[in-house]
Amino acid sequence: AQSVAQPEDQVNVAEGNPLTVKCTYSVSGNPYLFWYVQYPNRGLQFLLKYITGDNLVKGSYGFEAEFNKSQTSFHLKKPSALVSDSALYFCAVRDGLYGGATNKLIFGTGTLLAVQP
Amino acid sequence: KAGVTQTPRYLIKTRGQQVTLSCSPISGHRSVSWYQQTPGQGLQFLFEYFSETQRNKGNFPGRFSGRQFSNSRSEMNVSTLELGDSALYLCASSPGQGGVSTDTQYFGPGTRLTVL
């Protein structure tokens, strides 16, 4: 079955330092991978996605993600963290096993990013 | 374009009651999906509608149902509410296409349902 794993419940980083939020995936076929961010009492905001092509994907708010097929990973990165980046981050994979058309996403458990001033 | 809107934003119900949540997708989007978010189970897929037809369904009991109208607006209904149904219910829309989609899903702010 398609799945994603986020091994860290929480990541702590100082403002101005680079940040990485980890995600690994397990899929049959081509992986369509997504990152979303959730602020308190809000819905999910789309950050970026990998469909095909360049392994380095650039997204919103200065975030980028590196797709690594050999390590089955899709880690989210940002060169310099901001306090305002503190939020809950979700990695997701499109479910391709339905056998038909679908937009269904399978989400990881989420990683809470805390950026200290 | 306006984003995905969900109404109401907050609901308090008691066990045994039923509830209807509404979602208006981004203009032009034909696919609407629903997800349940709880601290214990995380984000779980409920169902997906495309052009008024349910084309995918998650592992939820039959108390959870939905529909989509010709203008792509969607509603979900939960009957005989249980305490465990307390959650944030999120709606997402996307343009919609065939096959395993590469579309981005855009989420609404959610409806916070509390069952007492």
Interface residues (C-beta under 8 A of the other chain):
Chain A: G29 Y32 F34 Y36 N41 R42 G43 L44 Q45 F46 K49 I51 F90 R94 D95 G96 Y98 G100 A101 T102 N103 K104 L105 I106 F107 G108 T109 G110
Chain B: V4 Q6 S31 S33 Y35 G42 L43 F45 E48 F50 R55 N56 G58 L90 A92 S94 G96 Q97 G98 G99 V100 S101 T102 D103 T104 Q105 Y106 F107 G108 P109 G110 R112
